[in-house]
Every structure is written in C-alpha cells, then in structure tokens.
C-alpha cells in the first residue's frame, strides 16, 4: 500500500455521538529503529516482539459539534485531566487530519490508562499512540463501511507511526516488522506488517522480564537521539548492519537457534547504546545497575547454560528475554539476584502477545 491508500474515501452521514475502546500493547525491538527522516520514515528496518501485559487502554467518546474550525478534546489519564499530554495529542491530530478529515467535526473525550506502573520508565508512547490510532480508525470505519480489515490495520499502523515510530509495531501480530527491506515481501516504511516468514514455536510465548532500573525522566529523549543520527560518523554502517541483521534473523527465527538469536539481539542492544555514546553531543542512558544486570545475566548464562539474554530500549531498563521452558528458574534468578538492582525492587514479567484488541462495542 502507498500513502494514497490512506487518504479517506467518501464518508456516509456522520453519527451524532458514540464511544470506542481499544487496548494496545507495548513492544520490544530485536533489531532497533534508531534514526529517521521526515516524516517519521525510518532510516533502517526494525522488528519487535509484541508484548502482552504491558499495554495502554484508550477510550474515545465523540460528540458532533457546530464549530468545525478547530480540534476540540479533553484528555483524562488514569481518570484525571492531564494537561501536559495535550500538546502531543494536538500535534498528532494536526499531522493525521489529512487522512482523517472528520476530526474537527467532533469533540473528543480521550480516556487513557496504562497497565504498567505510572512512570515506570517503560515507553508508553508506543502503546499509547497505537491505542489512540485504533480508536480513530474505529470511528472512521463507522463513517466508511468499505474499510476492510487489511486497510483498517495497515492504516492504524500508518497513523500510529506518525505519532511515534515504534508505535506502528504495536497494532497486529506477535512479531512485527517495519521498514522497507528488499528481502521482506510487502515490507514498508509507512507501517508495520506481521512478520511474513516461519517462526519457530519457541518464540510464540517467549518471555520478557523488564527490570526497572530507573523510573525517572530520561536525560535525552528518543526524538533527540534519532536526530543525532544525522551526521553521525557511524550512521551508514549502522543502518547497513540493521538491514543485514534482518536477513540473518530469518533462519534464526525459523529454526529457533537460540545461541545465534542471543548474539544478534544483544549486539543490537549494545549497538543502539554505542550510537548514543558516539553521537555529538554524546550521552549515556545506561546506569551502573544496567551494567550490573547485564554482567549477572552473562554469568548466569555461562554457569547454568540457560538461554537467557538481554536487550535495551532507549533507557536504563533491561529487558531479559528467555523461552517459557526455563521460566521458573529464570524468575527465581530475577528475584534473588536482579531485583536488588531495580528501583524499589520493581520488575514486570511479560511475554509475547498477539497484538491490540477492541475492548467493547459501545456504539
Ligand atoms: C530505541 O519510537 O520512541 O525503542 O519515532 O521519535 O517517537 P519516535 O521514537 P521512538 O523510538 C524508539 C527507539 C527504540 C528502538 C525501537 O523500538 O525500535
């Protein structure tokens, strides 16, 4: 599909009011997106596991209004008005209006909440933008019943990408790929697709224990980090590496070769942080406890031969990935050895999930 496919069709009569609710999960990238061009076009392809319990639930109530000159919305986060999220939503609505021209015809009440602890340092922009985009698509499909499931999901992902790049990987599928790649059929810079190749059963319920090392505000946002890839001395090599890592991942995912999976995933995580450390200005998002956890995971893997590995997002938290067959012993390891490195001893046990779901139909 191209951008044109996401331009709206003819709308039927606009309903007066209604309400839609969607729950969208967070995701964790195996091959990382780091670097982009306007508007929200990734410099390299990426792939992620969709998570299960880390999710955002968003409801939008919509009421037809007289004045169609401006956007009008209220925002409630965990039941309370949240002024500081409003500029981000306003900017998002402006960016997607071309694709959803009904936006100014309604007053929206947006209610959103996260399943994970507030300010746990877990990126809520991916699940948040995905849930919001799905609600808006749901409203659009009331106005245009010709929208089929394929277009619905692709356009939801397309819109989510315009809110936050990684959000386009939080719509559908347990393993989602985003970014045009010559060897991946139907891959696109515009939206995420369900990974189209064989994936071994070991990955179907792969586990992710998220060790919450630092819950405060990051010193450098992802947005700034992406920008610093422009003129970065290693950028071109890094982008090339991501392309070839997606090729390398294909037989690894099909065969379930965990030894090779671990090497690729850990190398991707450290490369992401190496890009941060070698940009100008340079910065470090890992904390001493991040490194302590990484070293303990390496030591545990060496001593017990358990196929556990780590990955990192753009922050200090560590995602510990492992097959469900070793869940009990790895959870004991997390409890006994790693919790001490987490802020207030907090960590979240999650696993690969199936993608976003519609919560109820209150049309
Ligand atoms: C390190 O999607 O948060 O998590 O597009 O500016 O909103 P924006 O950035 P964002 O970047 C995520 C980067 C990452 C890697 C990844 O998820 O692929």
Boltz pocket constraint, residues with backbone or C-beta under 6 A from the ligand:
constraints:
  - pocket:
      binder: B
      contacts: [[A, 27], [A, 28], [A, 29], [A, 31], [A, 32], [A, 33], [A, 34], [A, 40], [A, 46], [A, 123], [A, 125], [A, 161], [A, 163], [A, 164], [A, 165], [A, 166], [A, 167], [A, 222], [A, 223], [A, 226], [A, 272], [A, 312], [A, 313], [A, 314]]
      max_distance: 6.0
